[in-house]
Amino acid sequence: MKFISVFFSCCTAVFLLCVLSGCSVDSSKAEVLGPETRVNAAPDAKAAEPKGATIEIAAGSPSETVRAFYTKLREKKFREAIFLTNLRPAIESLTDDELKEFAVDFEAVARSVPAEVEINGEIISGDTATVTAKLPGGEGDKLELQQIRLRKQGDLWIILSADDTTEKVIQKEGKNYFLNLRIDTHHEEAKSMLERIAKAEMVYALQNKGEVTDFNKLILEGLLPADVTSSQSTGYNYILDLSADKKSYGVSATPAVYGKSGKLSFRLVIKADGKPHVESADRGGKPLGK
């Protein structure tokens, strides 16, 4: 899902998607329970539909933090939501205008949050905790039991959306973490789009006596997504040039806003053996020459 799934496709992300795509668990079990471990779990957490908390949620508890996070996320209070995670250093210095640049990606995640997040398990061991909730998994809107890890920081519990290595990078880069992550993700998306264009042209040519065609026709044929004509999804502008006899073509991709949506320029090259190859280089936002 854009850069949110890496988080950003996304990442991507993916950053917040790290929260949305944990592993399925049995909320009534824990591998190791130390002397300071406290377990709060529902007697039966197998209900098919979300119905809100099935355990008692105490004020200041890890479960309350999880519930507050998803509530704020669904309400599109993105800064407040991310402040409840260890991604906070990556967003606290972003201006409101800079934050708006990520709105499309954040909103894609917010739309997947159920109206009622069912929380049905909580395990606290010292300054760490695990909360179990029903959240969207890898198959569309289907809800699955997910584990959400938290750490106590002062008097508050924060959600661990990033692992230890990523957290150190975030603390070092600050707001540039999201900016760099978006650029890296858009680079991957632009390359993937060019490869998809090559496949679409190949399929079209096989069905049309070797002729290739433009984006509009490929979209009408269902071979390409409509967002190939917009930079909103991948942060890149794509230009397809057809030969006069419609037997060959070339495609270039340039960042919509150099330095923000991407830095590399891409070009799709069809080799002599007919296989597509994607070339890239930093051209300051200008098309990659032949």
FENJOGI-V635937 format. One line per field, one symbol per residue. ss: DSSP state (h for helix, s for strand, l for the rest). phi: phi as a letter, one per 40 degrees, with the letter a starting at -180 (. if undefined). psi: psi as a letter, one per 40 degrees, with the letter a starting at -180 (. if undefined). Layout:
ss->???
phi->???
psi->???
This chain:
ss->lllhhhhsllsllhhhhhhhllllllllllllllllsssssllllllllllllllllllllhhhhhhhhhhhhhlllhhhhhllsllhhhlllllhhhhhllhhhhhhhhlllllllssssssssllsssssssssllllllsssssssssssllssssllllhhhhhhhhhhllhhhhhhhhhhhhhhhhhhhhhhhhhhhhhhhhlllllllhhhhhhlllllhhhhllllllsssssssllllllsssssssllslllslssssssslllllsssssssllllllll
phi->.fcccbccd.ceahccccccbcccacccbacbbccbcbbbbccabbccbcagcbbcbccgcdccccccdccccccgccccccccbccddcbcccccccccccddcccccdcccccbccbbaabbbgcbabbbacbdbcbgcccbcbcbcbbcbgcbbbcccbcdcccccccccgcccccccccccccccccccccccccccccccccbfgcbaccdcccccgcbcccccbcccbgbbbbbbccdcfbaaabbbbccbdgbcibcbbacbccccgccabbaacbggccccc
psi->gaededee.ceihhcdeddefaiiiheeiidhhidehhhhiidhfeidihfaheihhiheidddddddddddddefgdddddeeieeddeddehiddddddedddddddddehidhhhheihhhgbeiihhhihihaegbehhihihhiiihhbeihihgeiiddddddddddbdeddddddddddddddddddddddddddddddeffeiiaiddddddeeeiideeeieddeeihhhhhiidefeiiihihihdhhedeidiiihhhhideehihhiiihffeiihi.
